[in-house]
Amino acid sequence: MQAAYDLLAERGFEGLRTRDVAAKVGVNIATLHYYFPTKEKLIRGVVGYAMERFRTTLQPAGSPGAQVRAHFAGIRRLARTEPKLFVVMGELAMRGRRDRAIAAIVRDVDNTWQKVLSALLRQAAKEGAIASAAKADDLAALIVATLKGLFMLGPEGRDPKEVDRQLRALERLIA
């Protein structure tokens, strides 16, 4: 997964070749195809790997309000320490506009993220940490859309101060 992830970040979707992935990890192409018979299966594996990184932003302990704050702090941390993560997800989101299979993968990720955030926001509203439980689904959709848009640019085109400003604006909106 790491090899495919790195190649996707470096070369984009069009530059991702299973032959290069196999060579990077030192296996023959037939072995790679045994585990990942299609490029779509390989991409699903890469997305699973990326989602593990994003899951580190969701802390299971603490109050729901603290978990929401930790999620935003975790996104900031990942943006600083793992910019490839956002390059890969941005690349797949853009490719999804032209490829139904990739679009379905991205949609599944977005839907899962929104459901997790909605549940967390509902709990945070019950404890009084955010403004309204009735709008948890809308807020979750807004957060996902904003963060996806914010990180669509590569790290060289993204001003860290602007990222922080936009994340703070989102936090104020839901507070």
HUFENJO-V317070 format. One record per residue. SS is DSSP state (H for helix, E for strand, - for the rest). PHI is phi in radians with two decimals (none if undefined). Layout:
SS/PHI ; SS/PHI
This chain:
-/none ; H/-1.04 ; H/-1.13 ; H/-1.14 ; H/-1.03 ; H/-1.08 ; H/-1.15 ; H/-1.12 ; H/-1.16 ; H/-1.36 ; H/-1.98 ; -/1.41 ; H/-1.09 ; H/-1.13 ; H/-1.60 ; -/-1.47 ; -/-2.08 ; H/-1.08 ; H/-1.07 ; H/-1.23 ; H/-1.09 ; H/-1.04 ; H/-1.11 ; H/-1.12 ; H/-1.74 ; -/1.36 ; -/-2.12 ; -/-1.42 ; H/-1.07 ; H/-1.12 ; H/-1.13 ; H/-1.04 ; H/-1.20 ; H/-1.12 ; H/-1.47 ; -/-2.31 ; -/-1.15 ; -/-2.32 ; H/-1.13 ; H/-1.07 ; H/-1.14 ; H/-1.12 ; H/-1.10 ; H/-1.04 ; H/-1.13 ; H/-1.10 ; H/-1.12 ; H/-1.05 ; H/-1.08 ; H/-1.10 ; H/-1.15 ; H/-1.07 ; H/-1.16 ; H/-1.18 ; H/-1.09 ; -/-1.17 ; -/-1.49 ; -/-1.84 ; -/-1.55 ; -/-1.32 ; -/-1.77 ; -/1.67 ; -/-1.21 ; H/-1.00 ; H/-1.08 ; H/-1.14 ; H/-1.16 ; H/-1.11 ; H/-1.08 ; H/-1.13 ; H/-1.09 ; H/-1.13 ; H/-1.09 ; H/-1.15 ; H/-1.09 ; H/-1.05 ; H/-1.06 ; H/-1.12 ; H/-1.08 ; H/-1.36 ; H/-1.68 ; -/-2.36 ; H/-1.04 ; H/-1.05 ; H/-1.01 ; H/-1.34 ; H/-1.11 ; H/-1.08 ; H/-1.17 ; H/-1.13 ; H/-1.06 ; H/-1.20 ; H/-1.09 ; H/-1.19 ; H/-1.12 ; -/-1.05 ; -/-1.17 ; -/-2.01 ; -/-2.43 ; H/-1.05 ; H/-1.13 ; H/-1.19 ; H/-1.04 ; H/-1.15 ; H/-1.10 ; H/-1.09 ; H/-1.07 ; H/-1.05 ; H/-1.07 ; H/-1.06 ; H/-1.10 ; H/-1.11 ; H/-1.05 ; H/-1.09 ; H/-1.11 ; H/-1.09 ; H/-1.12 ; H/-1.01 ; H/-1.10 ; H/-1.13 ; H/-1.16 ; H/-1.06 ; H/-1.14 ; H/-1.12 ; H/-1.18 ; H/-1.07 ; -/-1.49 ; -/1.48 ; -/-1.41 ; -/-2.29 ; -/-1.18 ; -/-2.59 ; -/-1.31 ; -/-1.12 ; -/-1.90 ; H/-1.01 ; H/-1.13 ; H/-1.14 ; H/-1.09 ; H/-1.08 ; H/-1.10 ; H/-1.13 ; H/-1.08 ; H/-1.08 ; H/-1.10 ; H/-1.13 ; H/-1.15 ; H/-1.07 ; H/-1.14 ; H/-1.09 ; -/-1.78 ; -/-1.17 ; -/-1.31 ; -/-1.19 ; H/-1.04 ; H/-1.23 ; H/-1.76 ; -/-2.02 ; -/-1.51 ; H/-0.99 ; H/-1.17 ; H/-1.20 ; H/-1.03 ; H/-1.09 ; H/-1.07 ; H/-1.20 ; H/-1.15 ; H/-1.09 ; H/-1.08 ; H/-1.08 ; H/-1.07 ; H/-1.13 ; H/-1.08 ; H/-1.54 ; -/-1.20
